[in-house]
Amino acid sequence: MYSKKQVKAIIDTLKDTSIDGRPALQQVFEQGGYMWATNGYIALELGEVRDEYKGKRITLQALVGWYGTHKTKDTTALTELLEDNPETEPDMTLLLHKEFAECKEPRFDIDLMKTACNFLGVSQITLEETASNGSKCYRIKPLEDMHISNEAMDIKAYVMSLIK
């Protein structure tokens, strides 16, 4: 179950002005058996999904609507917001499901890191980079225990490095 704070982190990711005019990224989408939210600089892996949710999406408008009509302590599985997805997105599992190792010299937008931490529900993190790291993609690894429901959903967050 996602908290209202986590839904806000997803909304913040999808409202990024860098993806205006790119409807495939302005939504939560299923790909490779996982739900994803990304703006190209941060990727939130919302967890694995069952077969009946494959090919589905959650629009930004639906998330904003849920967020605006629920109280701080409310939670959601997001399944009530799913609909068919007519868009084609980048291959997230190919980009992000790689081997990761300890990070050496990252450079990040702190606001994106805060969004990722809010999604994970943690404030203490370390970073792991892809072994080859040609993509400059980093996985955020919590240094503290996540809420048990976040652990059960196996949610993850990734962030792309800024160019030197």
C-alpha positions in Angstrom: 0.0 0.0 0.0 1.3 3.4 -1.0 1.1 6.3 1.5 -0.1 9.8 0.4 3.5 11.0 0.7 4.6 8.2 -1.7 1.8 9.2 -4.2 3.1 12.8 -3.9 6.6 11.6 -4.8 5.2 9.8 -7.9 3.3 12.9 -8.9 6.3 15.1 -8.4 8.3 12.8 -10.7 5.6 12.8 -13.4 5.0 16.6 -13.3 8.7 17.4 -14.2 8.7 20.0 -16.9 11.4 18.1 -18.8 8.8 15.6 -20.0 6.1 18.0 -21.1 4.7 16.7 -24.4 5.9 13.1 -23.7 2.7 11.3 -22.6 4.4 8.0 -22.4 6.4 9.3 -19.4 3.7 11.4 -17.8 2.1 8.2 -16.4 2.8 5.2 -14.2 3.2 2.3 -16.6 3.7 -1.5 -16.4 6.6 -3.0 -18.2 8.4 -6.3 -17.7 6.1 -7.2 -14.9 6.9 -4.1 -12.8 5.2 -0.7 -12.4 7.3 2.3 -13.2 7.3 6.1 -12.9 10.1 8.1 -14.5 11.0 11.5 -15.9 14.2 10.3 -17.5 16.3 11.5 -14.6 14.7 9.6 -11.8 13.0 6.2 -12.0 10.7 4.8 -9.3 10.1 1.1 -9.4 6.7 0.7 -7.7 7.0 -3.1 -7.5 6.1 -6.3 -9.3 2.6 -6.7 -10.6 0.3 -9.6 -11.3 -0.5 -10.7 -14.8 -3.9 -9.0 -14.9 -2.2 -5.6 -14.5 0.2 -6.1 -17.5 -0.3 -3.5 -20.2 -1.9 -1.0 -17.8 -1.2 2.5 -16.7 -2.1 5.1 -14.2 -2.5 8.6 -15.5 -1.0 11.7 -13.8 -4.6 13.1 -13.6 -5.8 10.0 -11.8 -3.0 10.3 -9.3 -3.6 14.0 -8.7 -7.3 13.3 -8.3 -6.6 10.6 -5.7 -4.1 12.8 -3.9 -6.5 15.7 -3.7 -9.4 13.7 -2.3 -7.7 11.6 0.4 -6.4 12.4 3.9 -2.8 12.3 5.1 -3.1 8.8 6.7 -4.8 7.2 3.7 -3.1 4.5 1.6 -3.8 3.0 -1.7 -2.7 -0.1 -3.8 -3.2 2.1 -6.9 -5.0 -0.8 -8.6 -8.3 1.1 -8.6 -6.6 3.8 -10.9 -5.4 1.3 -13.6 -6.5 1.6 -17.2 -5.3 0.2 -20.5 -2.1 1.8 -21.8 -1.9 2.9 -25.5 1.6 4.4 -25.1 5.0 3.0 -25.7 7.7 3.7 -23.1 11.5 3.1 -22.9 12.6 -0.4 -21.8 13.1 0.2 -18.1 14.0 -3.4 -17.2 16.8 -3.4 -19.8 18.0 0.0 -18.6 17.9 -0.6 -14.9 17.9 -4.3 -14.0 21.7 -4.6 -14.0 24.4 -5.4 -11.5 25.1 -2.5 -9.2 28.3 -1.8 -7.1 29.4 0.9 -4.6 29.2 4.4 -6.0 32.5 6.5 -6.5 31.8 10.0 -7.8 28.2 10.8 -8.4 26.6 14.2 -9.2 22.9 14.7 -8.6 20.0 17.1 -8.5 19.2 17.2 -4.7 15.4 17.7 -5.4 15.3 14.4 -7.4 17.1 12.6 -4.6 14.6 14.0 -2.1 11.7 12.8 -4.3 13.3 9.3 -4.4 13.8 9.2 -0.6 10.2 10.3 -0.1 9.0 7.5 -2.3 11.1 5.0 -0.4 10.1 6.4 2.9 13.7 6.8 4.1 16.1 9.6 4.8 19.4 7.7 5.1 20.7 6.3 1.8 23.8 5.1 -0.1 24.2 4.7 -3.8 25.1 1.8 -6.0 26.2 2.3 -9.6 25.9 -0.1 -12.5 28.9 -2.3 -12.9 29.7 -1.0 -16.4 28.1 2.4 -15.7 28.0 3.6 -19.2 24.5 4.8 -18.5 25.5 6.8 -15.3 22.5 5.2 -13.6 22.5 4.7 -9.8 20.3 2.7 -7.5 19.3 4.2 -4.2 19.9 1.8 -1.4 18.3 2.7 2.0 20.6 2.6 5.0 17.6 2.2 7.3 14.7 -0.2 7.4 11.9 0.8 5.1 8.3 0.4 6.2 7.3 -3.3 6.1 4.7 -2.7 3.4 7.4 -1.0 1.2 9.7 -4.0 1.8 6.9 -6.4 0.9 6.2 -4.5 -2.4 10.0 -4.5 -3.1 9.9 -0.9 -4.3 13.1 0.7 -5.6 14.3 4.1 -6.8 17.0 4.9 -9.4 18.6 8.3 -10.3 20.6 9.4 -13.3 23.9 11.3 -12.7 24.3 14.9 -13.9 26.9 15.5 -16.6 30.2 17.1 -15.4 
